[in-house]
Amino acid sequence: MSELNVVSISEAQIPAEPFEARHLIGGSWQESADGAVFERVSPSHGTVVTRACKGGLKDVDAAISAARETFDQGDWARASGKERSGFLLKVADLIDRERERIALLETLESGKPISQAKAEIEGASDLWRYAASLARTMHGESHNSLGSDMLGMVLKEPIGVVSIITPWNFPFLIVSQKLPFALAAGCTAVIKPSEMTPATTVILGELCQEAGIPDGVVNIVLGYGDPVGAAMTTDTQVDMVTFTGSTGVGKAIVKSAAQTLKKVSLELGGKNPQVIFPDADLESAVDAVVFGIYFNAGECCNSGSRIIVHEEIAEEFIQRTVDLSREVPFGDPLDPSTKVGAIITPEHQNKIDTYVREAVESGADVRLGGASLSVPGLTGHFYQPTVISNLKNDMPIVREEVFGPVLSVLTFKTLEEAIGLVNDAEYGLSAGVWSENVHTCLEFARRAQAGTVWTNTWMDGFPEMPFGGVKESGQGRELGKYGLDEFLEAKTVTMRIGRTRAPWVDPRDR
């Protein structure tokens, strides 16, 4: 334990009173219809951070009805791209203004480091600005090659009312990967944040109101998946569901949404590999591996949770990864020097530890960590940086999403074997390759079954680049122009010019 870099409790101030969170329905902040509330306790500091209204079916129905009525009135859906863009840009400016407040609450609710939270809020405002640019550049198509008397057009129209269901690991960033794109398209929305991280989504609702977005365009219902999330996926007034979270819940959403044939967009789990060849820049690769597994305490769909290392360099690479892992500051999320904070709940911490213990029982070697972490002055839930080797590809810790700071190490001999290990997985969110040979990188990028492939880097992201997975990592895409397209329907308009249509019934036959 003493060999790890542990950051003890800082002197940062925690708010004296919990944040009070209510539903936003039709432009009005409301209590739950039955008066129910719930509290969120900080996983790092053990204090009540948020007291939130606990939504029920009446609250969901009211929010969806408000979104439906607002969309059908057409003022928002038919507004110009310039108008919608202006509102989104105002929200982006307000996010920047409130960055410190948003980051503090997100840190306390989620356990992530304050420096990381601030960076994510900055990234979120950039997403709103990028979506604003898409609102002004959205366009359809025209076809003037159908014949001299025909003209074809393809119009892009908003899909309608969208249910947005977001997770606890990146609550503000992920809602900002969805909501501004839906609004840019002209949709109205009902949002359910995770019950573990509701506060920052409520703040976003406040900022949308301050920016002047019309009542009923953005609605928020707080509470649990049952009944709030479930009702948002089955209501006949909802046209689309977009969800980020576990693969299991994603499958349940597809099943429930199928009853009304709603469009469903899913960003789900991952068991993302990084493949390291002998000619790689090992110093950079080791740093990227350490970043990829410990960023957000490994509670990240894009976590680089399994590495596949060429057997010639495997032992050296493992040892260098272990050595660098010891230097990563784990501990109090409110300390600016901390890079890895708390685990979201004690139940999730136990799940992480169970994967590790089962791997050890199956013969794996724990090269570092493998147990909970005590942080002086804090009563929260922390887990040690963990590196595990001597694994087989059929072990659960290798194939399933641990969602914690636990790195699994496999080895390979040839490119074919490496690609086989990469693709022998239920998931396909992202993958990485490390080699100085551009041919190796390009072949890997073409053959890896993943929505994103990084070469000689890890987890660089930009609003312009689409994000999403294949196989059980999801369907659909976020970000880029594809992120806007998810919220649009194509309508074909075929026009005949002049009285040139030949009669179906020949007048001579009458």
C-alpha positions in Angstrom: 0.0 0.0 0.0 2.8 2.4 0.9 4.4 1.9 -2.5 1.4 3.5 -4.2 0.9 7.2 -4.8 -2.1 7.9 -2.4 -3.5 11.4 -2.1 -5.1 12.0 1.3 -8.0 14.3 2.1 -7.6 17.9 1.0 -8.9 21.1 2.5 -11.3 21.8 -0.4 -14.7 22.9 0.8 -17.8 20.7 0.4 -21.1 22.5 0.1 -22.8 22.8 3.5 -26.2 21.9 2.2 -27.2 19.2 -0.4 -28.1 20.4 -3.9 -31.9 20.3 -4.3 -32.9 18.7 -7.7 -36.4 18.8 -9.2 -38.0 17.8 -12.4 -38.2 20.2 -15.4 -41.5 19.7 -17.1 -42.9 22.1 -19.7 -40.7 24.9 -18.5 -41.7 24.5 -14.8 -39.5 23.0 -12.0 -41.7 20.6 -10.2 -41.8 18.2 -7.2 -42.7 14.5 -7.8 -46.5 13.9 -8.1 -46.3 11.7 -5.0 -43.7 13.9 -3.2 -41.1 11.1 -3.2 -37.4 12.1 -2.9 -34.0 10.3 -2.8 -30.5 11.2 -1.7 -27.1 10.8 -3.4 -24.2 10.2 -1.0 -20.7 11.0 -2.2 -18.7 7.8 -2.9 -15.5 9.6 -1.9 -16.5 11.7 1.1 -19.6 10.0 2.5 -21.7 13.1 2.7 -25.1 13.8 1.1 -24.5 15.7 -2.1 -27.9 15.8 -3.7 -31.5 15.5 -2.6 -33.6 14.8 -5.7 -37.2 14.3 -6.6 -37.9 10.6 -7.3 -40.0 10.5 -10.4 -42.9 8.2 -11.1 -45.2 7.4 -14.0 -47.2 10.6 -13.6 -44.1 12.7 -13.8 -42.9 10.8 -16.9 -46.2 11.2 -18.6 -46.3 14.9 -17.9 -42.8 15.4 -19.3 -43.4 13.4 -22.4 -46.7 15.1 -23.1 -45.0 18.5 -22.8 -42.3 17.5 -25.2 -44.9 16.0 -27.6 -47.1 19.1 -27.5 -44.2 21.4 -28.0 -42.9 19.4 -31.0 -46.3 19.2 -32.6 -46.8 23.0 -32.3 -43.9 23.2 -34.7 -42.3 26.4 -33.5 -39.0 24.7 -32.5 -39.0 22.1 -35.2 -39.6 24.6 -38.0 -37.3 27.3 -36.6 -34.4 28.3 -38.8 -31.0 26.7 -38.3 -29.8 30.1 -37.4 -32.3 30.5 -34.6 -31.6 27.1 -33.0 -27.8 27.6 -33.4 -28.1 30.9 -31.5 -29.7 29.2 -28.5 -27.1 26.4 -28.5 -24.2 28.9 -28.5 -25.8 30.7 -25.5 -25.9 27.4 -23.6 -22.2 26.8 -24.4 -21.3 30.2 -23.0 -23.3 29.6 -19.9 -21.6 26.2 -19.4 -18.3 27.9 -19.5 -19.5 30.4 -16.9 -20.7 27.7 -14.5 -17.8 25.3 -15.0 -16.5 25.4 -11.5 -20.0 24.8 -10.0 -20.8 22.0 -12.4 -17.4 20.3 -11.9 -17.6 20.4 -8.1 -21.0 18.7 -8.0 -20.0 16.1 -10.6 -16.9 15.3 -8.6 -18.8 14.8 -5.4 -21.6 12.7 -7.0 -19.4 10.5 -9.2 -16.0 10.4 -7.3 -14.0 11.5 -10.3 -11.1 13.9 -9.9 -12.0 17.6 -9.9 -9.4 18.4 -12.6 -10.9 15.7 -14.9 -14.4 17.0 -14.3 -13.4 20.5 -15.2 -11.8 19.3 -18.5 -15.0 17.3 -19.3 -17.2 20.4 -18.7 -14.9 22.4 -21.1 -15.3 19.6 -23.6 -19.1 19.6 -23.2 -19.3 23.3 -24.1 -17.3 22.6 -27.2 -19.9 19.9 -28.2 -22.7 22.5 -27.9 -20.8 24.9 -30.2 -20.1 22.2 -32.7 -23.8 21.1 -32.7 -24.7 24.8 -33.2 -22.6 24.8 -36.4 -24.5 21.7 -37.6 -27.8 23.4 -37.1 -26.8 26.0 -39.7 -25.3 23.6 -42.2 -28.0 20.9 -42.1 -29.3 20.3 -45.6 -31.1 17.7 -47.8 -30.5 16.7 -51.4 -31.8 17.5 -54.9 -31.9 15.3 -57.9 -32.3 17.0 -61.3 -31.2 14.0 -63.4 -34.5 12.1 -63.2 -35.7 13.4 -66.5 -36.5 16.7 -68.1 -40.0 16.7 -66.5 -39.0 15.5 -63.0 -37.3 17.0 -59.9 -36.5 15.0 -56.8 -35.7 16.3 -53.3 -34.7 14.6 -50.1 -35.7 16.7 -47.1 -34.2 16.2 -43.6 -36.7 16.6 -40.8 -36.5 16.1 -37.0 -37.5 12.7 -35.9 -39.7 14.1 -33.1 -39.7 13.5 -29.3 -36.5 11.9 -28.1 -36.0 10.1 -24.8 -32.4 10.6 -23.6 -31.1 8.2 -20.9 -27.6 8.9 -19.6 -25.2 7.1 -17.3 -23.3 8.0 -14.1 -19.7 7.8 -15.3 -19.7 10.9 -17.5 -23.1 12.5 -16.7 -22.5 16.0 -18.1 -20.3 15.1 -21.1 -22.6 12.3 -22.3 -25.8 14.3 -22.1 -23.9 16.9 -24.2 -23.1 14.3 -26.8 -26.8 13.8 -27.3 -29.0 16.8 -26.3 -27.5 19.6 -28.4 -27.5 17.4 -31.5 -31.2 16.5 -30.9 -32.0 20.2 -30.5 -30.0 21.2 -33.5 -32.1 18.8 -35.6 -35.3 20.4 -34.2 -36.3 17.6 -31.8 -37.7 18.0 -28.3 -36.4 15.9 -25.5 -37.1 14.2 -22.2 -33.9 13.4 -20.2 -33.3 10.9 -17.4 -29.9 11.2 -15.8 -28.6 8.4 -13.6 -30.0 8.4 -10.1 -26.4 8.5 -8.9 -25.5 11.7 -10.7 -28.6 13.9 -11.2 -27.3 17.3 -10.2 -25.4 18.4 -13.2 -28.2 17.5 -15.7 -30.5 19.7 -13.6 -28.0 22.6 -13.8 -27.9 22.1 -17.6 -31.7 22.4 -17.6 -31.3 25.7 -15.7 -28.9 26.9 -18.3 -31.1 25.9 -21.2 -33.9 28.1 -19.6 -31.5 31.0 -19.1 -30.4 30.7 -22.7 -34.1 31.2 -23.8 -34.8 27.7 -25.2 -38.6 27.6 -25.3 -40.6 25.8 -22.6 -41.2 22.1 -23.3 -38.2 21.7 -25.6 -36.0 20.3 -22.8 -37.7 18.3 -20.1 -35.9 16.4 -17.2 -37.3 13.6 -15.0 -35.2 12.3 -12.2 -35.4 8.9 -10.7 -34.7 5.2 -11.3 -34.7 3.0 -14.4 -37.9 1.4 -13.1 -40.3 3.1 -13.6 -38.9 6.3 -15.2 -36.5 4.9 -17.8 -38.8 2.0 -18.7 -41.7 4.4 -19.3 -39.6 6.6 -21.5 -38.8 3.6 -23.8 -42.4 2.4 -24.2 -44.6 5.6 -24.4 -46.3 5.9 -27.8 -45.6 9.6 -27.8 -41.9 9.1 -28.0 -40.3 8.7 -31.4 -36.7 7.7 -30.5 -34.7 6.5 -27.5 -30.9 7.2 -27.2 -29.2 5.5 -24.3 -25.6 5.1 -23.0 -25.0 2.4 -20.4 -24.6 -1.3 -20.0 -25.2 -3.8 -22.8 -27.7 -5.6 -20.7 -29.9 -2.6 -20.2 -29.4 -1.7 -23.9 -30.8 -5.0 -24.9 -33.8 -4.5 -22.7 -34.5 -1.1 -24.2 -34.4 -2.6 -27.7 -36.9 -5.2 -26.7 -39.3 -2.7 -25.0 -39.0 -0.1 -27.8 -39.8 -2.7 -30.4 -43.4 -2.7 -29.3 -43.9 0.7 -30.9 -41.0 0.4 -33.4 -39.2 3.4 -32.0 -35.8 4.3 -33.4 -33.1 3.3 -30.8 -29.5 4.5 -30.6 -27.2 2.8 -28.2 -23.7 3.4 -26.9 -22.9 0.4 -24.7 -20.0 -1.5 -23.2 -16.5 -2.3 -24.3 -13.6 -4.5 -23.6 -11.2 -2.5 -25.6 -7.8 -3.9 -26.6 -4.5 -2.1 -27.2 -2.0 -4.2 -29.3 1.7 -3.4 -28.8 4.2 -4.5 -31.3 8.0 -4.8 -30.6 8.8 -1.8 -32.8 6.4 0.5 -30.8 7.5 3.6 -28.9 7.3 1.7 -25.6 7.6 4.8 -23.4 4.6 6.4 -25.1 2.7 3.1 -25.2 3.2 2.4 -21.5 1.9 5.9 -20.6 -1.1 5.5 -22.9 -1.9 2.0 -21.4 -1.7 3.5 -17.9 -3.9 6.4 -18.9 -6.4 4.1 -20.7 -7.0 1.8 -17.7 -7.0 4.3 -14.8 -8.8 7.2 -16.4 -12.1 7.7 -14.6 -11.0 4.8 -12.3 -11.6 2.5 -15.3 -15.3 3.3 -15.1 -15.3 4.1 -18.8 -16.8 2.3 -21.8 -13.6 3.2 -23.7 -11.3 1.9 -21.0 -8.3 0.2 -22.5 -8.9 -2.7 -20.1 -7.0 -5.4 -22.0 -3.6 -5.2 -23.7 -2.2 -7.6 -26.1 1.6 -7.5 -26.1 4.1 -9.2 -28.4 5.7 -12.0 -26.4 9.2 -10.6 -27.2 8.6 -7.5 -25.1 5.8 -8.7 -22.8 7.8 -9.0 -19.6 9.5 -5.7 -20.0 6.3 -4.0 -21.0 4.4 -5.4 -18.0 7.1 -4.3 -15.6 7.2 -0.8 -17.0 3.4 -0.6 -16.8 3.5 -1.7 -13.1 6.3 0.8 -12.3 4.4 3.7 -13.9 1.1 2.6 -12.3 2.7 3.1 -8.9 3.2 6.7 -9.7 -0.4 7.6 -10.6 -2.0 9.6 -7.8 -5.0 7.8 -6.4 -7.2 9.4 -3.7 -9.2 12.4 -2.8 -11.1 13.6 -5.9 -11.2 17.2 -4.6 -7.4 17.5 -4.7 -6.2 18.9 -8.0 -3.2 16.6 -8.1 -5.4 13.4 -8.0 -5.8 11.5 -11.3 -7.9 8.6 -10.0 -10.8 9.0 -7.6 -13.4 6.8 -6.0 -15.5 3.9 -7.2 -19.1 4.8 -7.7 -20.7 2.4 -5.1 -19.6 -0.3 -2.7 -21.6 -2.8 -4.7 -19.6 -1.9 -7.8 -16.3 -2.1 -5.9 -17.3 -5.6 -4.8 -18.0 -6.6 -8.4 -14.6 -5.4 -9.5 -12.9 -7.3 -6.7 -14.9 -10.5 -7.5 -13.5 -10.5 -11.1 -10.0 -10.2 -9.7 -10.4 -12.9 -7.1 -12.0 -15.3 -9.6 -9.0 -14.7 -12.0 -6.5 -15.5 -9.3 -8.4 -18.7 -8.4 -8.1 -19.7 -12.1 -4.3 -19.3 -12.0 -3.8 -15.6 -13.0 -0.9 -13.6 -11.6 -1.6 -10.2 -9.9 1.4 -8.1 -10.7 0.1 -5.1 -8.9 -2.8 -4.2 -6.6 -5.8 -6.5 -6.6 -7.6 -5.1 -3.5 -9.4 -2.1 -2.1 -7.4 1.1 -1.3 -7.5 3.1 2.0 -7.2 6.8 1.6 -6.3 8.7 4.9 -9.1 10.9 6.0 -11.8 9.5 3.7 -14.4 6.8 4.2 -15.2 6.3 0.5 -14.7 3.4 -1.9 -11.3 3.2 -3.7 -9.6 0.4 -5.5 -5.9 -0.1 -6.1 -4.3 0.1 -9.5 -4.3 -3.5 -10.6 -2.3 -5.3 -13.3 -3.0 -9.0 -14.0 -1.1 -11.4 -16.3 -0.9 -15.1 -17.1 -4.5 -15.0 -18.4 -6.4 -17.1 -20.9 -8.7 -15.5 -23.4 -11.8 -17.4 -22.1 -11.5 -16.0 -18.6 -14.4 -13.6 -17.5 -11.9 -10.9 -16.5 -10.6 -10.9 -20.1 -13.9 -11.0 -21.9 -16.3 -9.1 -19.7 -16.4 -5.4 -18.8 -14.9 -5.1 -15.3 -15.4 -1.3 -15.3 -12.7 -0.6 -12.8 -8.9 0.1 -12.6 -8.0 -3.5 -13.6 -5.7 -4.2 -16.6 -5.7 -7.7 -18.2 -2.6 -8.7 -20.2 -2.4 -11.2 -23.0 0.4 -12.0 -25.4 0.7 -12.7 -29.1 3.3 -13.9 -31.7 2.0 -12.7 -35.1 -0.3 -10.0 -36.5 -2.8 -12.7 -37.4 -2.9 -13.9 -33.8 -3.3 -10.4 -32.4 -6.2 -9.5 -34.7 -7.8 -12.8 -33.8 -7.6 -12.0 -30.1 -8.9 -8.5 -30.8 -12.0 -9.7 -32.8 -12.7 -12.7 -30.6 -14.9 -10.6 -28.3 -18.6 -9.8 -27.9 -17.8 -6.1 -27.8 -16.5 -3.8 -30.5 -16.3 -0.2 -29.3 -12.7 0.8 -29.7 -9.2 -0.7 -30.3 -5.6 0.5 -30.5 -2.4 -0.4 -32.2 1.2 0.6 -31.4 3.8 0.2 -34.1 6.2 2.4 -36.0 5.3 0.5 -39.2 2.5 2.3 -41.0 1.6 -0.8 -42.9 1.0 -2.7 -39.7 -1.2 0.1 -38.3 -3.3 0.4 -41.5 -3.9 -3.3 -41.8 -4.9 -3.4 -38.1 -7.2 -0.5 -38.6 -9.0 -2.1 -41.5 -9.4 -5.5 -39.9 -10.1 -4.7 -36.3 -13.9 -5.0 -35.5 -14.4 -1.7 -33.6 -16.2 1.6 -34.1 -13.0 3.5 -33.4 -9.4 2.5 -34.0 -6.5 4.6 -32.5 -3.0 4.2 -33.9 -0.1 5.2 -31.6 -2.4 7.0 -29.3 -5.4 6.3 -27.1 -8.7 8.0 -26.4 -8.1 11.2 -28.4 -11.6 12.5 -29.3 -13.0 15.4 -31.3 -16.6 16.7 -31.8 -16.1 16.2 -35.6 -15.3 12.5 -35.3 -18.2 10.0 -34.9 -18.3 7.7 -31.9 -20.1 4.4 -31.4 -19.6 0.6 -31.5 -20.3 -2.6 -33.4 -21.5 -5.9 -32.1 -22.7 -5.7 -28.5 -21.1 -2.2 -28.1 -24.2 -0.6 -29.6 -25.8 0.8 -32.7 -25.9 4.2 -34.2 -23.3 7.0 -33.8 -22.8 10.1 -31.8 -20.8 13.2 -32.6 -19.8 14.4 -36.1 -22.4 15.0 -38.7 -23.5 11.4 -38.0 -24.5 12.5 -34.6 -27.0 14.9 -36.1 -28.2 12.4 -38.7 -29.3 10.1 -35.8 -32.1 12.6 -35.0 -33.3 13.2 -38.6 -35.7 11.5 -40.9 -35.3 11.6 -44.6 -38.4 12.5 -46.6 -38.6 12.0 -50.4 -40.4 14.6 -52.5 -40.9 13.8 -56.2 -42.2 16.6 -58.4 -43.5 16.4 -62.0 -42.9 19.5 -64.0 -45.7 20.3 -66.4 -48.6 18.1 -67.5 -46.4 15.3 -68.7 -47.7 12.3 -66.8 -49.0 9.6 -69.2 -52.4 8.3 -68.3 -52.6 4.8 -66.8 -56.0 4.2 -68.5 -55.7 4.9 -72.2 -58.5 7.3 -73.3 -58.9 5.2 -76.5 -60.1 2.3 -74.4 -63.0 4.2 -72.9 
